[in-house]
Structure formats: structure tokens, C-alpha cells
Amino acid sequence: MTKQSVVVPEVTVAMPPNTAALFPYPPPRAMPGVAVRKKYLQAQVDLGSGLINGWVESMRASSPTHAKAAAALAAGVDDEHTAWMVKHPSALSKFDQIVAASKGKRIVMFLDYDGTLSPIVDDPDAAFMSDAMRLASRSVAKQFPTAIVSGRCRDKVFHFVKLAELYYAGSHGMDIKGPAKASRHTKAAKAKGVLFQPASEFIPMIERVNESLVEKTKCIPGSKVENNKFCVSVHFRCVDEKSWSTLADIVKAVLKDYPKLKLTQGRKVLEIRPTIKWDKGKALEFLLESLGFSDCSNVLPVYIGDDRTDEDAFKVLRKRDQGTGILVSKHSKETNASYSLQEPAEVMEFLLRVVEWDRLSKSRPRW
Ligand SMILES: O=P(O)(O)OC[C@H]1O[C@H](O[C@H]2O[C@H](CO)[C@@H](O)[C@H](O)[C@H]2O)[C@H](O)[C@@H](O)[C@@H]1O
């Protein structure tokens, strides 16, 4: 791939012609229980009447912090979880299987940030990464091309990670940049300075919606609006559950004036983003192409993430029948990932094992 075809300072992605398809009417009814859990896979939130309540239900179901579930898991009597682990085994216990699949292939590492490299905390501005995790990520990036793929704005996630040698795909992949300095990976792939911003025309609109949300959510204690440049997050984590529906209704009311924006759902967060067909899955494909792996069979993308928005990337891996998707979760969730890890500490262990395995592997072709 030539530099000219990779460096795209501003690219407009065609808007879907019919937004009605994105906001169906009449909306499907909210589903309780297992069905709600299955809705986990559907990141986009419908704005129709009643569905915001369905979303609130779904948010409760997909963030199982309730004592009962935790106790069942601790006591080893959660049959559903046991069955889930059979389908999505630990990437640590299946480590040999994962690295065997990479034989003769280049690993490219994709890492989500919140809940994957840093533990989930109440204050989004305090989601710091440990020094040990930073060292592990740096070691990974020495061996393999490595990208951080986050819902956060690129500058903010860089501020947390602080590693110049990585690729960063911020705002759910709507803001992609290559390493500041050329590395052996970037030299090989001629991808230094990659910049892709398919939603730049939305920045003024995002600023307006951010201001409006800040103003209108002031009345909800604990709510927080975070401007992620190409998207906006409205945080529910510190809001009393009794006020979740009210907060969701406020978001929905603001969004009514912005038909070119849509809602997606994360961990106790609603995310407002442009209706362009771009997501973490597309970002993964873009980065693979930029690295010169578009139609290659000799690449093994490994994507590790914890959230619904990461499902777009897991889906791409499944569709390509290539690579390894790893969901970070202690609880059973519908997912397109093949493996699981319980928490960031396990992610770090996995990364260090991959680095060590690669060092010891004499047969592995080098860059
Ligand atoms: O794609 P990610 O890197 O996982 O980013 C998704 C969102 O992550 C952040 O929110 C989440 O983490 C917070 C800190 O632990 C937590 O307080 C919040 O409840 C989580 O949803 C970030 O603040 C959002 O802007 C990202 O969109």
C-alpha cells in the first residue's frame, strides 16, 4: 500500500440514505431476562418510545453487579456461566491453542482501553493504566504492530497510555493515527503517519450536542457528559438507578434534533455518534490494510475488548475467519469473541505470555 493511499487527512463517509432503517418504528418491545442479555450484542440503541426503558433494563442485565450473580459465581454454582466458559474458554488456559494458530503468521495486536487495559472506575477521568500494564503494552508493541482502539478521544487515550510507538484509533475508530516515530513495523508497512478521520464534518455538530447535553443533564446528580471529539459519552455509573430512565429520556429528547446522530450503548454509558457506517470493526480492517495485510492469510489479528462496541471488531474477525477475539468479562455475555479473560490483570498476563512465547519462538519470521 502506498503512502498516498493510506494518509487520508479528511475523508467523508457517505451517510446512510435512509435513517428510518436505523430508528425503526414501531420499535420492538423491551425483553426481560435472557432475551435482554442477548440484546447485549446489539450496541445501537433504538430511540423509539419505550425502548429507552428497554435499554435501561439491558444496561442492568449487562452490568451484573448484583450480589446474587456474584455469589453464585464465587460459589461455582452458576451453570450458565460454566456453559459459557465452555463456549468462550479462558485465553490463558487455551494459550497454546491460540499461539499454535499464529504459526507462520504475523500477530497484530488490537487492544481496547477501558475495562481491558485499565479497570473500570467511577470517574472516567481517573481510569489510569498501571505502570506494569504500560510496560506489558510496550513489550507487545516491540514485537508486534499494536493498536489501541477506544471509544475515548484519541488525545485522551494517548494521555492515559503514553506510548508513542502504538497506533491509536480513538472515538470508536473515527480518529486513527500511526506511531509518532517510524518503528520497524511502520517502516515495513509504510504506515507511519496514518491519519483517518471519516467523521470530521460532524465535529461542530458533536460540539453542539455536547453543550446541550451538559446543560440538560445538570439536574441529574452523578451524571457526566464526556466530549470524545467525534462522539459524546453520557455516563450513568454514578447516577442513582432510579434516575436512569429520566437521564435516558433527556438524552433521547436532545437526540431528536439530530437525525444524523445515533446512540450506542456501553458499560453504564450511552454514546452519541454519527450515523456513518464506521466502527471498531472497520477501524481494525483499516489498520490491517494500512499495515499491508488487507488480503493476507499470513496475519493473525488478536483483538481484546470488554464492551459491546468491541463486538463490531469480533464480528469482523469471525467474518474473515481470521484472528482471535477475546472478550474481557467475568460474566457470561452473548459475544462474537472466541475466548475470554476475566479482567485487566489477566489481559496483562496474556500479553506478557505472548511476548515471552514470541521471544522463545525461534521459527517465527521477524519483521
Ligand atoms: O472503547 P473503550 O476504551 O472501552 O471506551 C469506552 C468508554 O470508556 C469509558 O467509560 C467506561 O470506563 C469508565 C472508567 O472506568 C467508566 O466510569 C464508565 O462507566 C465506562 O463506560 C469512557 O469514559 C467513555 O468515554 C468511553 O466511550
The ligand as an SDF file (V2000), in Angstrom:
LIG
                    3D

 27 28  0  0  0  0  0  0  0  0999 V2000
  -13.6820    1.7090   23.9840 O   0  0  0  0  0  0  0  0  0  0  0  0
  -13.2320    1.9480   25.3830 P   0  0  0  0  0  0  0  0  0  0  0  0
  -11.7920    2.3020   25.5050 O   0  0  0  0  0  0  0  0  0  0  0  0
  -13.6090    0.8000   26.2780 O   0  0  0  0  0  0  0  0  0  0  0  0
  -14.0630    3.2210   25.8570 O   0  0  0  0  0  0  0  0  0  0  0  0
  -15.4660    3.1170   26.0900 C   0  0  0  0  0  0  0  0  0  0  0  0
  -15.8820    4.1580   27.0870 C   0  0  0  0  0  0  0  0  0  0  0  0
  -14.9560    4.0130   28.1830 O   0  0  0  0  0  0  0  0  0  0  0  0
  -15.0210    4.9710   29.2150 C   0  0  0  0  0  0  0  0  0  0  0  0
  -16.1610    4.6730   30.0110 O   0  0  0  0  0  0  0  0  0  0  0  0
  -16.0720    3.4390   30.6860 C   0  0  0  0  0  0  0  0  0  0  0  0
  -14.9720    3.4880   31.6140 O   0  0  0  0  0  0  0  0  0  0  0  0
  -15.1250    4.4680   32.6720 C   0  0  0  0  0  0  0  0  0  0  0  0
  -13.8430    4.4670   33.5030 C   0  0  0  0  0  0  0  0  0  0  0  0
  -13.5620    3.1990   34.0080 O   0  0  0  0  0  0  0  0  0  0  0  0
  -16.3660    4.1430   33.4940 C   0  0  0  0  0  0  0  0  0  0  0  0
  -16.5500    5.1100   34.5100 O   0  0  0  0  0  0  0  0  0  0  0  0
  -17.5940    4.1130   32.5720 C   0  0  0  0  0  0  0  0  0  0  0  0
  -18.7340    3.7150   33.2820 O   0  0  0  0  0  0  0  0  0  0  0  0
  -17.3750    3.1470   31.4100 C   0  0  0  0  0  0  0  0  0  0  0  0
  -18.4420    3.2050   30.4760 O   0  0  0  0  0  0  0  0  0  0  0  0
  -15.0300    6.3720   28.6840 C   0  0  0  0  0  0  0  0  0  0  0  0
  -15.1830    7.2730   29.7410 O   0  0  0  0  0  0  0  0  0  0  0  0
  -16.0630    6.5630   27.6040 C   0  0  0  0  0  0  0  0  0  0  0  0
  -15.9870    7.8570   27.0690 O   0  0  0  0  0  0  0  0  0  0  0  0
  -15.7740    5.5580   26.5150 C   0  0  0  0  0  0  0  0  0  0  0  0
  -16.6740    5.7260   25.4520 O   0  0  0  0  0  0  0  0  0  0  0  0
  1  2  2  0
  2  3  1  0
  2  4  1  0
  2  5  1  0
  5  6  1  0
  6  7  1  0
  7  8  1  0
  7 26  1  0
  8  9  1  0
  9 10  1  0
  9 22  1  0
 10 11  1  0
 11 12  1  0
 11 20  1  0
 12 13  1  0
 13 14  1  0
 13 16  1  0
 14 15  1  0
 16 17  1  0
 16 18  1  0
 18 19  1  0
 18 20  1  0
 20 21  1  0
 22 23  1  0
 22 24  1  0
 24 25  1  0
 24 26  1  0
 26 27  1  0
M  END
$$$$
